[in-house]
Amino acid sequence: MTMELHRALANKLKNDPQLALKVVPSNLGRLRARLTSPIGQQWVDRWAELVDSPVGVLIDGMLADTPEGRELRQNSPFAGALTQDERLAAIERANQA
């Protein structure tokens, strides 16, 4: 399901990156406070690098079907970036797959 949610985020990033990214700074701060282990901090740092990258690089990183991509999706700073309707549609797509 996290993959489908991030696919929806990728679409939003392509269409309106500023809107999709506006929740990220405060969410990264919350993640940094919550993920206090060294590995947790590394994931937050990796997200910070990705969101400072060109949108295509960000999308490729968050959708990567790799151990890193899966781990990033589990600790995503995009909470609140999707509307409820976008979120529900992504969950429905994931459930149909």
C-alpha positions as CSV (number, residue, x, y, z in Angstrom):
1,M,0.0,0.0,0.0
2,T,2.8,2.4,0.7
3,M,4.0,2.0,-2.9
4,E,0.6,3.0,-4.2
5,L,0.4,6.0,-1.9
6,H,3.8,7.1,-3.1
7,R,2.8,6.7,-6.7
8,A,-0.1,9.1,-6.0
9,L,2.5,11.4,-4.4
10,A,4.7,11.1,-7.5
11,N,1.7,12.3,-9.7
12,K,1.2,15.2,-7.3
13,L,4.9,16.1,-7.4
14,K,4.8,16.1,-11.2
15,N,1.7,18.3,-11.4
16,D,2.3,20.7,-8.4
17,P,5.6,20.0,-6.6
18,Q,5.3,23.1,-4.3
19,L,1.9,21.9,-3.0
20,A,3.2,18.3,-2.5
21,L,6.4,19.5,-0.8
22,K,4.9,22.0,1.5
23,V,4.3,19.5,4.3
24,V,7.8,18.0,4.2
25,P,9.8,20.5,6.3
26,S,7.7,20.2,9.4
27,N,7.2,16.4,8.8
28,L,11.0,16.0,8.5
29,G,11.4,17.8,11.9
30,R,8.9,15.4,13.5
31,L,10.6,12.4,12.0
32,R,14.0,13.6,13.2
33,A,12.6,14.0,16.7
34,R,10.9,10.5,16.6
35,L,13.6,8.5,14.8
36,T,16.4,9.0,17.3
37,S,18.5,5.9,16.4
38,P,21.5,6.4,14.1
39,I,19.8,4.5,11.3
40,G,16.6,6.5,11.8
41,Q,18.6,9.7,11.5
42,Q,20.2,8.4,8.3
43,W,16.7,7.8,6.8
44,V,15.7,11.4,7.7
45,D,19.0,12.7,6.2
46,R,18.3,10.6,3.0
47,W,14.8,12.1,2.7
48,A,16.3,15.6,3.2
49,E,18.7,14.9,0.3
50,L,16.0,13.6,-1.9
51,V,13.6,16.5,-1.3
52,D,16.4,19.0,-2.1
53,S,17.0,17.1,-5.4
54,P,15.2,17.7,-8.7
55,V,11.7,16.3,-8.7
56,G,12.6,13.4,-11.0
57,V,15.4,12.3,-8.6
58,L,13.0,12.5,-5.7
59,I,10.4,10.4,-7.5
60,D,12.9,7.8,-8.6
61,G,14.2,7.5,-5.0
62,M,10.9,7.1,-3.3
63,L,9.5,4.7,-5.9
64,A,12.7,2.5,-6.1
65,D,11.9,-1.2,-5.7
66,T,15.0,-1.6,-3.6
67,P,15.6,-2.1,0.1
68,E,16.4,1.6,0.4
69,G,13.2,2.6,-1.5
70,R,11.1,0.3,0.7
71,E,12.6,1.7,3.9
72,L,12.1,5.3,2.8
73,R,8.5,4.6,2.1
74,Q,8.0,3.3,5.6
75,N,9.4,6.6,7.0
76,S,7.9,9.1,4.6
77,P,7.8,12.8,5.3
78,F,4.7,13.2,3.1
79,A,2.0,12.7,5.7
80,G,-0.8,15.2,4.8
81,A,0.4,15.8,1.2
82,L,-2.5,13.8,-0.3
83,T,-6.1,14.9,0.1
84,Q,-8.4,12.3,1.7
85,D,-9.9,11.5,-1.7
86,E,-6.4,11.0,-3.2
87,R,-5.4,8.8,-0.3
88,L,-8.6,6.7,-0.5
89,A,-8.2,6.2,-4.2
90,A,-4.6,5.0,-3.8
91,I,-5.6,2.6,-1.0
92,E,-8.4,1.2,-3.2
93,R,-5.9,0.7,-6.1
94,A,-3.6,-1.1,-3.7
95,N,-6.4,-3.3,-2.5
96,Q,-7.3,-4.2,-6.1
97,A,-3.8,-5.2,-7.0
